[in-house]
């Protein structure tokens, strides 16, 4: 993925989080029918959007076999293909 594409996607994610924060604050301040459900939806989106973005970045790194910001293991501790396979003998 090109750097400009990554930068644009990062800016879009930041804008979404800022808009969700502002909308959650506005919903909490105003009083109108159905406020509770809209507030809960906005608050949950504000929590789950960063988690979803982290999982997407992590899965991209796993499938592209690249090190990303979401990589769980340090580079020198990444398991090799032989270590991840089950080498147990079924006859024992």
Secondary structure, DSSP 8 states (H G I E B T S, - for coil): --HHHHHHHHHHHHHHHHHHHHHHHHHHHS--TTHHHHHHHHHHHHHHHHHHHHHHHHHHHHHHT---TT-SS-GGG---HHHHS----TT-
